[in-house]
């Protein structure tokens, strides 16, 4: 267990930083730039291996399903990026119809920058809770609403899934290394 806590994968997840709304590019981006950005933001949660977090067809499907607004002249805004980061993270523990419901609650309750920044803060805190303190962090919401409760439940589930995946990945690699050394 001690070796796991010293691993790069553990540290990347425990120290994960989700860019706040103001940190997302203010300039509109083309699809390939969007895909690269979302992958680079979320990669520490799953690592280099595995399925991509997002692809062009996925973005097109999210647009068709109403999760995302259509791009303007094939360019995606800061708003698109915030939604994509949220959707890609949330789909690790929720279905697309459930994400649609969650987004509707958010849209009815909070402006996107507020909701997205709350998601980022709570995700970072939940990851620290899963990896470092082993306790649930305090809620940072200024008021208790349905939106804050379901967002918090989402990030706690996601953080626990990330922890489990990282631990299992580490265990498999450690077993391979041990076997190779024999």
C-alpha positions as CSV (number, residue, x, y, z in Angstrom):
1,X,0.0,0.0,0.0
2,X,2.9,2.4,0.8
3,X,4.3,1.9,-2.7
4,X,0.9,2.8,-4.2
5,X,0.8,6.1,-2.3
6,X,4.2,7.0,-3.7
7,X,3.3,6.2,-7.3
8,X,3.0,8.8,-10.0
9,X,-0.6,7.7,-10.8
10,X,-1.6,8.2,-7.1
11,X,0.0,11.6,-7.0
12,X,-1.5,12.8,-10.3
13,X,-5.0,12.0,-9.1
14,X,-4.5,13.2,-5.5
15,X,-3.1,16.5,-6.8
16,X,-5.5,16.9,-9.7
17,X,-6.4,20.4,-10.7
18,X,-9.5,21.0,-12.7
19,X,-9.2,24.4,-14.5
20,X,-11.7,26.9,-13.4
21,X,-14.0,28.6,-15.9
22,X,-11.7,31.7,-16.0
23,X,-8.7,29.4,-16.7
24,X,-10.3,27.9,-19.8
25,X,-9.2,29.5,-23.1
26,X,-11.1,32.7,-23.9
27,X,-10.4,32.2,-27.6
28,X,-12.7,29.9,-29.5
29,X,-11.1,26.6,-30.5
30,X,-11.4,24.1,-33.4
31,X,-12.5,20.5,-32.7
32,X,-8.9,19.1,-32.6
33,X,-7.8,21.7,-30.1
34,X,-10.9,21.0,-28.0
35,X,-10.2,17.3,-28.0
36,X,-6.5,17.8,-27.0
37,X,-7.5,20.2,-24.2
38,X,-10.1,18.0,-22.7
39,X,-7.8,14.9,-22.9
40,X,-5.0,16.9,-21.2
41,X,-7.2,18.1,-18.4
42,X,-8.7,14.7,-17.6
43,X,-5.8,12.4,-18.3
44,X,-4.5,12.4,-14.7
45,X,-7.7,10.7,-13.6
46,X,-7.2,7.6,-15.8
47,X,-3.7,7.8,-17.1
48,X,-2.3,7.3,-20.6
49,X,-3.9,4.0,-21.3
50,X,-7.5,3.3,-22.0
51,X,-10.3,4.8,-24.0
52,X,-10.1,8.4,-25.0
53,X,-12.1,10.8,-22.8
54,X,-13.7,12.4,-25.9
55,X,-13.7,12.1,-29.6
56,X,-15.1,14.1,-32.5
57,X,-18.1,11.8,-32.9
58,X,-18.8,12.0,-29.2
59,X,-18.9,15.8,-29.3
60,X,-21.2,15.6,-32.3
61,X,-23.5,13.2,-30.5
62,X,-23.6,15.5,-27.4
63,X,-24.6,18.3,-29.6
64,X,-27.3,16.2,-31.3
65,X,-28.6,15.1,-27.9
66,X,-28.8,18.7,-26.6
67,X,-26.0,18.5,-24.1
68,X,-24.0,21.1,-26.0
69,X,-24.9,24.0,-28.1
70,X,-23.7,23.9,-31.7
71,X,-20.3,25.4,-32.4
72,X,-20.2,28.8,-34.1
73,X,-18.4,28.5,-37.4
74,X,-16.9,25.2,-36.3
75,X,-15.4,26.8,-33.2
76,X,-16.0,25.9,-29.6
77,X,-16.2,28.5,-26.8
78,X,-15.2,28.5,-23.1
79,X,-18.8,27.4,-22.4
80,X,-18.4,24.4,-24.6
81,X,-15.2,23.4,-22.9
82,X,-16.7,23.6,-19.4
83,X,-19.6,21.5,-20.5
84,X,-17.4,18.9,-22.2
85,X,-15.1,18.6,-19.2
86,X,-18.1,18.1,-17.0
87,X,-19.8,15.6,-19.4
88,X,-16.7,13.6,-19.9
89,X,-16.0,13.3,-16.2
90,X,-19.7,12.6,-15.3
91,X,-20.1,9.9,-17.9
92,X,-17.7,7.7,-15.9
93,X,-20.4,7.2,-13.4
94,X,-23.7,8.4,-15.0
95,X,-25.6,7.6,-18.2
96,X,-26.1,10.3,-20.8
97,X,-29.8,10.7,-19.9
98,X,-28.9,11.2,-16.3
99,X,-26.3,13.8,-17.3
100,X,-29.0,15.6,-19.3
101,X,-31.2,15.7,-16.2
102,X,-28.2,17.0,-14.1
103,X,-27.4,19.7,-16.6
104,X,-31.0,20.8,-16.7
105,X,-31.0,21.2,-12.9
106,X,-27.8,23.2,-13.2
107,X,-29.2,25.4,-16.0
108,X,-32.3,26.1,-13.9
109,X,-30.3,26.9,-10.7
110,X,-26.9,28.5,-11.4
111,X,-25.1,30.3,-14.2
112,X,-22.5,28.0,-15.9
113,X,-19.4,29.6,-14.5
114,X,-20.7,29.2,-10.9
115,X,-21.9,25.6,-11.4
116,X,-18.7,24.6,-13.3
117,X,-16.4,26.1,-10.7
118,X,-18.3,24.4,-7.9
119,X,-18.0,21.1,-9.8
120,X,-14.2,21.6,-10.1
121,X,-13.7,22.5,-6.4
122,X,-15.8,19.6,-5.2
123,X,-14.1,17.2,-7.6
124,X,-10.6,18.2,-6.3
125,X,-11.8,17.9,-2.7
126,X,-13.4,14.5,-3.3
127,X,-10.2,13.2,-4.9
128,X,-8.2,14.5,-2.0
129,X,-10.7,12.8,0.3
130,X,-10.4,9.5,-1.6
131,X,-6.7,9.5,-1.9
132,X,-5.3,11.4,1.0
133,X,-7.6,11.9,4.0
134,X,-9.9,8.9,3.4
135,X,-12.8,11.1,4.6
136,X,-15.6,13.0,2.9
137,X,-14.6,16.6,2.5
138,X,-16.9,19.4,3.7
139,X,-19.3,20.8,1.1
140,X,-18.1,24.2,-0.2
141,X,-21.5,25.3,-1.5
142,X,-22.7,28.7,-0.2
143,X,-26.2,27.2,0.0
144,X,-27.7,23.8,0.0
145,X,-29.7,23.1,-3.2
146,X,-30.7,20.0,-5.2
147,X,-28.0,21.0,-7.7
148,X,-25.2,21.1,-5.1
149,X,-26.3,17.9,-3.5
150,X,-26.4,15.9,-6.8
151,X,-23.1,17.5,-8.0
152,X,-21.5,16.5,-4.7
153,X,-22.8,12.9,-5.0
154,X,-21.5,12.8,-8.5
155,X,-17.9,13.9,-7.7
156,X,-17.7,11.6,-4.6
157,X,-18.7,8.6,-6.8
158,X,-16.3,9.7,-9.5
159,X,-13.4,10.1,-7.0
160,X,-14.0,6.7,-5.5
161,X,-14.1,5.2,-9.0
162,X,-10.8,6.9,-9.9
163,X,-9.2,5.6,-6.7
164,X,-10.3,2.1,-7.4
165,X,-9.1,2.2,-11.0
166,X,-5.7,3.7,-10.0
167,X,-5.3,1.1,-7.2
168,X,-6.2,-1.8,-9.5
169,X,-3.9,-0.5,-12.3
170,X,-1.1,-0.2,-9.8
171,X,-1.7,-3.7,-8.4
172,X,-1.6,-5.3,-11.9
173,X,1.6,-3.4,-12.8
174,X,3.2,-4.4,-9.5
175,X,2.3,-8.0,-10.0
176,X,3.8,-7.9,-13.6
177,X,7.0,-6.4,-12.3
178,X,7.3,-8.9,-9.5
179,X,6.7,-11.8,-11.9
180,X,9.3,-10.4,-14.4
181,X,11.9,-10.1,-11.6
182,X,11.5,-13.8,-10.7
